[in-house]
Amino acid sequence: MERPSPRGVLAGLIALLALAAISLVAGPAVAATGAAGPCALPRTEVHHSLGVGDWNDAYPRPDHPLDAVMIFLSFTDARPITTPAELTADYFPATTQFFQRASYGKFTLRPHPQRHWIQMPRSSTAYGIKRDWDDSRRSEYLRDAIAAADDQVDFSKYDIVYLVADPDAPGVDSDATKVVNFDQPLHADGTDIRRVVTVFEQHPPDRNVLAHETGHVFDLPDLYHRPTDGKGDWDTYVGDWDVMGSQFGLAPDLFGWQKWKLGWLDRGQVVCIQRKQDITLESMAATPARGASLGTRLAVIRTGEGGVVAMEARSATGNDRSTCSEGVLIYRVRNGTSSGGGPIHVIDTHPRTDACWDLSVYPPLADAPLRVGETYTIPGEHTRVEVADRTPSGAWTVRITTGT
């Protein structure tokens, strides 16, 4: 097949508007949850909706192996100090291992790093790279990057595109690392490119940063709170719990609700609580023995048309091995709240205390989980949660009483 010329690629890019972390391809909302069950929330029109009733086909679903190309970009105003191999090692195999653990082996991210630098036609300072990037200058950067790489990369082979900038170039701002979505897909090498991950991290990079950005590729929202005045705490919504809140979190494994959305949990691991019930929750980050069942990982109480309260056990294993505290984590989910607006809020069952001031991204939530022997009544929900015991295998016995 004849590959499109760079001129054709440029024309397609000129026509698009690139928006960082904002997708204009939301997909239709779904009114019924169908096989997902009565506690599943339908997907809504908001960006990165946390509905689990169906999947937005504008995004690749990580329930099978996916291939990612890493393209390394240099600039006319700097000679790279690092090599593509060194930068690849910053992210892999760690990012692949993160997702393998989080998915219980159901998903493999396969990286395909290029071996050589591809030079951009302009200096790094010419693009005005920064977090809140001007759309036209960002589009110019993407236009030049795709055109420069087109002769060396067959984009039709890959599900995910990482554009990795020379970290030592003078105009590169690590705070500009983002997923950029296109309102109209770019057509190159006979395939649609709906989004790219623009990586501007320093060497070595922030911990788990690529896992966070790749989560956006899979339609997961930002769970942090961005202060409107640029000052204040970013981690008030979920603290250390979930990499989509902070790549620095001590317990970065994904919330069970997000795993349900991605297809890593199914109804066999999710209990919909509609009455008084005792359940045993396996720790969310614990990987079962080969051939063993995942067991129950998530308990959900429907609180309204667009909301639930979810409960899961978190302990020091797998992706959560550095957690500050263990116990049963309780949080609220809203399917109509968009990325960055607080679609998930962790409930602090110990509001008068905090923990791990020297390590936690938000100490007030570091001790949020409910511990063995403790009871907590969820505000406004007439629901009492008691952690009765912990089994020899490490699972948590939880007694949930609703409607009282």
Buried (B, 14 or more C-beta within 10 A) or exposed (E): EEBBEBEBBBEBBEEBEBBBBBBEBBBEBBEEBEEBBEBBBBBBEBBBBBBBBBBBEBBBBBBEEBEBBBBBBBBBBBEBEBEBEEBBBBBBEEBBBBBBBBBBEBBBBEBBBBEEBBBBEBBBBBBBBBEEBEEEBBBBBBBBBBBBBBEEBBBEEBBBBBBBBBBBBEBBBBEBBBBBBBBEBBBBBEBEBBBBBBBBBEBEBBBBBBBBBBBBBBBBBBBBBEEEEEEEEBBBBBBBBBBBBBBBBBBBBBBBBBBBBBBBBEEEBBBBBEEEBEBBBBBBBBBEEEEEEBBBBBBBBBBEEBBBBBBBBBBBBBBBEEBBBBBBBBBBBBBBBBBBBBBBBBBBBBEEEBBBEEEBBBBBBBBBBBBBEBEBBBEEBEBBBBBBBBEEEBBBBBBBBBEE
